[in-house]
Amino acid sequence: MEVVLLHGLLLFLPLAALLLYWYNATFHYFCKVAFFNCWIMVMATLLSPLAALRGRSVENMKLLRAAILPLKRFCGIKMQVWGSEHLNIEEPYVIVCNHQASLDLLGMVEVIPDRCVPIVKKELMYMGTVGWACWLSGIIFIDRHKREDAIDVISQTARTMRRENLRVFIFPEGTRNQDKSMLPFKRGAFHLAVQAQVPIFPIVISPYWDFFSSKDKKFTSGTCTIRILPKVETQGLSPKDVPKLTETVRQAMVDVLAEMSANRCGDQRAEQPPLPRCAGAGAGRGTDSLEREDNTTGTSN
């Protein structure tokens, strides 16, 4: 009798879980979030030995990207990328992108070019095999709580970008933000671009409201639109120009985000609308320097 009850229970539990997955939004949310995180950990664990054979190298980012790209299909997310031709240049540059949630990882690997690494918070380095895989891929870690150390990382990265033709991906808001607009930008990404004298490419990821919300515990299928704006030059700019440069880039991105929100993430548009041009960033003169910057860089949180 006990064996029959045990078999019945073993049959009932998967069925109950399946019903909850399809008909309970909260359970569905936690299942998909757990799957998302497990995928990252498993892929990092499997890829770390392969990456270790090459040693720490930006070329290992190709392995990470290939491992994460299929995840969008399992999550039911369709990606639309507009303006990818802007990134087809051989020189080093800085990419700045709005930061909403961990799903931004899917958008990042969708557009990240070769020889490009993100700057992330140092705490990520201590997350087991995930941190190990990130380190092996040449990802740059920064301590947001130690300003002098952060400044030193920015200076070293600026030199490396020119020497090794490196591109850098940064979330200048510094933390996740699912509000209707963007948080004020940290200036580290812009100090980096000015020090290295490389252009900036703003990227805007459309809001996830239609299919994802950590607050409402919603995670369904949907479409994410990514807009890559034309580059903003920094040639000839100095640290005094950074405040104006930061605000110019932020405003261009805010305008695009507002347009995408008003058009329901742009999913229903048949054609790509013209991309707004970023105004010249060096017209104004600020007073802050890198040494006086309180918030040095934006990082993924």
CORPE-V282131 format. One record per residue. N is the residue number from 0. PSI is psi in degrees with one decimal (NA if undefined). Layout:
BEGIN
n:psi
N:PSI
N:PSI
END
This chain:
BEGIN
n:psi
0:-42.5
1:-35.4
2:-40.7
3:-43.5
4:-40.3
5:-43.6
6:-40.3
7:-40.3
8:-41.3
9:-30.7
10:-34.8
11:-40.8
12:-48.2
13:-38.1
14:-42.2
15:-41.7
16:-40.5
17:-42.0
18:-41.9
19:-39.3
20:-40.2
21:-26.4
22:-5.4
23:112.6
24:-39.4
25:-45.5
26:-40.9
27:-43.8
28:-50.8
29:-33.6
30:-45.1
31:-37.1
32:-42.7
33:-42.3
34:-42.6
35:-50.7
36:-39.4
37:-39.8
38:-45.6
39:-46.8
40:-43.3
41:-45.3
42:-39.7
43:-40.7
44:-41.3
45:-34.8
46:-23.8
47:-46.3
48:-38.2
49:-43.2
50:-34.0
51:-26.8
52:-32.1
53:-22.1
54:-179.2
55:117.9
56:142.9
57:-21.8
58:-22.3
59:-13.6
60:-27.1
61:-36.2
62:-45.7
63:-43.7
64:-44.5
65:-32.2
66:-30.6
67:-27.6
68:-43.2
69:-15.4
70:-30.3
71:-34.8
72:-40.8
73:-28.8
74:-7.9
75:31.0
76:126.2
77:134.0
78:133.1
79:124.4
80:124.7
81:134.5
82:17.8
83:-21.8
84:-22.6
85:-27.8
86:0.0
87:59.0
88:154.4
89:-12.9
90:163.4
91:154.7
92:170.3
93:131.8
94:129.9
95:137.9
96:146.0
97:154.5
98:112.8
99:-43.7
100:179.2
101:-20.6
102:-17.1
103:-23.0
104:-37.5
105:-40.2
106:-38.2
107:-48.4
108:-18.5
109:-31.7
110:-13.2
111:128.8
112:176.4
113:151.4
114:44.1
115:132.9
116:146.4
117:157.5
118:124.9
119:165.8
120:146.2
121:-27.9
122:-27.8
123:-26.7
124:-21.9
125:15.8
126:54.8
127:-135.2
128:-24.8
129:-46.9
130:-38.2
131:-43.6
132:-38.8
133:-43.9
134:-44.7
135:-25.9
136:4.4
137:9.7
138:140.2
139:126.5
140:141.5
141:137.9
142:105.6
143:-15.8
144:-5.8
145:98.6
146:-42.2
147:-40.2
148:-39.4
149:-40.6
150:-41.0
151:-39.4
152:-41.6
153:-44.0
154:-43.8
155:-40.9
156:-38.7
157:-41.7
158:-40.0
159:-37.4
160:-45.9
161:-40.3
162:-36.9
163:12.7
164:54.3
165:142.0
166:150.0
167:137.1
168:125.7
169:141.7
170:98.4
171:-12.9
172:-25.3
173:-16.1
174:166.0
175:143.6
176:115.3
177:19.0
178:175.6
179:-14.4
180:-171.4
181:151.0
182:161.2
183:142.8
184:138.4
185:152.6
186:0.7
187:-42.2
188:-34.8
189:-34.9
190:-40.5
191:-48.1
192:-39.6
193:-43.1
194:-42.3
195:-12.6
196:48.9
197:155.9
198:164.0
199:134.4
200:109.0
201:137.2
202:134.1
203:124.5
204:131.0
205:156.2
206:149.2
207:7.8
208:-35.8
209:-26.1
210:-10.3
211:134.4
212:115.4
213:-28.4
214:-44.8
215:1.0
216:54.3
217:131.2
218:89.3
219:-164.1
220:154.4
221:-177.0
222:134.0
223:128.0
224:134.1
225:124.7
226:123.3
227:116.2
228:160.8
229:156.1
230:151.8
231:119.6
232:147.1
233:3.4
234:126.3
235:-5.6
236:157.7
237:171.6
238:-27.1
239:-21.0
240:-9.0
241:-45.4
242:-45.1
243:-41.0
244:-44.5
245:-47.5
246:-35.1
247:-46.9
248:-43.2
249:-44.2
250:-38.4
251:-41.1
252:-39.2
253:-42.0
254:-41.1
255:-41.7
256:-40.7
257:-39.9
258:-43.0
259:-38.1
260:-42.8
261:-27.9
262:24.2
263:52.8
264:9.0
265:8.9
266:-26.7
267:-3.0
268:135.4
269:-27.6
270:156.2
271:126.5
272:161.0
273:138.7
274:135.2
275:140.4
276:134.6
277:134.3
278:158.0
279:136.7
280:-3.4
281:11.5
282:-40.3
283:164.9
284:119.0
285:-177.4
286:-12.8
287:147.0
288:170.6
289:-37.8
290:-24.2
291:3.6
292:121.9
293:-41.9
294:102.0
295:-41.2
296:160.8
297:142.4
298:164.5
299:136.8
300:NA
END
